[in-house]
Amino acid sequence: MQISLIDQIIVVIYLVAIMSIGFAMKRKAAKGMSSYFLGGRQLPWWALAMSGSSSYFDITGTMWIVSTFIALGLKGMWVHWLWGFPITAFYLAYMGKWIRRSNAMTGAEWMKTRFGDNKAGDLARLSYTLFAVLTISALLGYSAIGMGKFGSIFLPFSPTVCAVLILGVTGLYVILGGFHGIVRVEIVQTIVLSAGAIVFSVIGYMHFDAARFAEKIPSGWQDIMPSMRPEAFQGLVTGGTDYSLFGALVAVWVAKGLLLCLSGPEQLYDFQRFLAAKDERDASKLGALWGAIHSVRWCFAMAIAVMAIMGIGDAVLDAKLKADPETALPLIIGSMLPVGLVGFMLAALLSGFLATFSSTVNGGAAYLVKDVYQRYIDPTADAKKLIRISYLSSALLIIIGLIISVFGTSINTAFLWIFGTLAAGILPPNVLRWYWWRLNGQGYAAGVIGGMILSLGQVVLDTTVLEQPLPLYIGFPVIAIFSTLITIFVSIATEPTDIETLKNFYRKVQPSGAWQPALEAVLAETPDFKKQSPFKVDLFNTAIALVGITALYVSMLYLILHRLEIGFGLLATTFVTIVILYFTWYKTLPPASAANSEDMENLDEVKTTSKVVVQESL
């Protein structure tokens, strides 16, 4: 499918502009490691929220969302519990401020705060780093699969060649721009992406014809409530998943999503957004705005699905669409939009890809540099050397992602392994680290490493022994249970984390759950110690936000389908939750604090090294 010269010019101009911002941010990124990876913790909360939201709005994920709506109808919304779509409710209520209070630079460095700067802490930190690098490499491979499919619709190359071209070119600004470049670029990307999503949603709404649409969909397509064995799903297999036992899958999706929400950010670059906030107040606010901005993705995805179901009108393209629903997004854009708007939509979608891609690469490089190179290889490396190592680490991750993509053909298969099978192994220890004082570094490391081994073992089992992959409703609970047992057994069988570490963690982060020994130690030393807010209030705010965010997202689907009474009713529900949260959440946020990041503490070092770094890295 060829795109017009005008559309090509629009896309090229956009890419040049975005990459120029990345290169312009090179000087700021080169000031030091906190500046490169966290923007010096001086970025405004709304910018971090826009950055986080756009990093969730990737092309590959959107292609997958569209394909689930095409195949499953409104019931497809249940699938998205798998990646914890309402997680921003937890971000705004308490998880954002918990993360920011740790004052770490990466999730692995956070382990030192939780488990101590000793052998146990090192084990936890190393295991988390291994998990981070494995997950980020898999996410980059997953993105490359989607970009290869997307690019091959418009370019005369194979999906593999398209993935190499797109990731190679965009990787330049990611590597050089650092976190300053990423966030500033993603502000532009969020605006462009949101505008494009809204424009296309309006087009999809106007294109919808209730009578024609009803002829194209099976019975129950517009019914969102799940059942154990929907008649329309019997024998339905798409993307390697059999949806016959839909109820069992829903149970696993929701359970996994809730575990993910309770464990905090697991896509690793989202953890970075909260660590980069100025203070815990900003961390909470960015979680709220993050969820609100992301709402446009749902109406956009449903608009694409509606237009795909109603048909393109070209026999060849309709056949291709039916054979691979994951290509619906590029096919609809390329065939059903006028000249000029195609270029604008491609630029908007590239915004989503660049946001996710850049965040993933930058987050992965942070782990390799801070938690591998500086920790184990060259602890005395200066800022100049660490910045150069970060460039190499980013390039290495991109290459690994491209290699992984060569062996993958289905977005759905890659997604299910990352967010289903792999997550089953690492979620139990990641949940327990926040809520159970007795979890120690050895138990955490054993749970994470054991979980990764079990997850990789299932891949081997699925590809070499079984005729059909093990269903998620069997594989997920088995791996999750074993990972939980390993984590608890090793923790109980070894020495607990020293009380000083637990006491400092409890005082600084203020977690909740089973923390009685740590609380008693803190009160013995500081009798007037009091948490910023009671956890029961945080849980109440979480529940209210969960209702509001879910209602907001689902309302977008109903509005596109012209079911306005339900759509506006859900929007009214969201409005009520906003009013409640204004009094129970916003009015009780902690006050803004003065800058206290490590960049401010080491300001003299930054000033003396930044000039040399910039000159030698040009």
Secondary structure as UniProt FT lines:
FT   HELIX           5..24
FT   HELIX           26..29
FT   TURN            30..31
FT   HELIX           33..38
FT   HELIX           39..41
FT   HELIX           45..56
FT   HELIX           59..72
FT   HELIX           73..81
FT   TURN            82..87
FT   HELIX           88..90
FT   HELIX           91..95
FT   HELIX           96..101
FT   HELIX           107..115
FT   HELIX           119..154
FT   HELIX           159..207
FT   HELIX           210..216
FT   TURN            219..222
FT   HELIX           231..233
FT   TURN            234..235
FT   STRAND          237..238
FT   TURN            239..240
FT   STRAND          241..242
FT   TURN            244..245
FT   HELIX           246..263
FT   HELIX           269..275
FT   HELIX           280..293
FT   TURN            294..295
FT   HELIX           296..310
FT   HELIX           315..323
FT   HELIX           325..327
FT   HELIX           328..336
FT   TURN            339..340
FT   HELIX           341..368
FT   HELIX           369..377
FT   TURN            379..380
FT   HELIX           383..406
FT   HELIX           411..416
FT   HELIX           417..422
FT   HELIX           423..435
FT   TURN            437..438
FT   HELIX           441..464
FT   HELIX           472..493
FT   HELIX           499..509
FT   HELIX           516..525
FT   TURN            527..528
FT   HELIX           535..560
FT   TURN            561..562
FT   HELIX           564..584
FT   HELIX           586..588
FT   HELIX           598..601
FT   HELIX           603..617
//
